[in-house]
């Protein structure tokens, strides 16, 4: 009987803790006499893999064992690399694939219309050729949306949620979130000396395209104001609050952290660059736009710091390493039980296996009514008794 083989990939943006999942699954699988095949560059490792081309196989396939993964969890990033490819809506195909062999559709998103191909047939063909029995997909809502599609087509998939935005449905926690908050907290606390020395307003931009968890929790632990995508604030009111913060501070400075997707009434978030296969474009720095408004309305001198990529770089903190290692082991336990369509998660403060989120639900959003003080533009600090450790419900 052929050995059981597990596949594993990481998709979307990298975060600290991914390597702990890869190592955890590999160690458990090899210890149980199974093979592990890593796919490089996320879903691209299956869409662009040409099994008839040795160079292609060398580029996209990474057999994993204990020696290879021995020390990968000591650093951040992902050993398997990543991409934002969507096999169900490829905007361009590799040269060796015949476009006429795959179903296509015209997709309209955010005013742009383009032709996209669904190469799931090719993905499944590669998995079958490699003898992969179950695939472990580690990623955010985009990566997991295609994992659910594979599951519905009959291929076994188990998932692990990761994103510093912490916005995946069905779980209170995603790998990368704790390290992001830790890094943001440290950066802001360090910059207090510079902002205070020059008596300025410090504006800190963090990731959070659709959900404001990273900004909200950073504000929670640094005791500053924040702006999140879920609530359009009043610009004059925000300016008055920041101006008052500065005036009332003995060192004559003020701080605010803003999500990349935050906006105020009358402001439209600006985007640039080519969209990826999921239709996402990069967002212009809303921190700079806010700084311009504060200069005009209050003549405030502002410093804008973009903390985005710095928050996902480097090694994981304790929480992310703990959760990542646990999620990896939970995923393998589900594989041993022959399960599919499940995701490792934390709900009500407890580890559980849950259904892969339905892509139609979109990202998980901050509950403004309980978590955000719309009068003060700060986190809500009241009524926390009895809440799970991460102060939110899935």
Helices and strands as residue ranges (DSSP letters): E 5-10, H 18-31, E 35-39, H 44-47, H 54-60, E 61-64, G 72-74, G 99-101, E 104-109, E 112-117, H 120-129, E 134-139, H 141-152, E 156-161, H 177-197, E 201-206, H 213-222, E 225-227, H 235-248, E 254-259, E 271-272, E 282-283, H 286-298, E 302-306, G 309-312, H 318-336, E 342-347, E 350-355, G 359-361, H 368-371, E 372-373, E 378-379
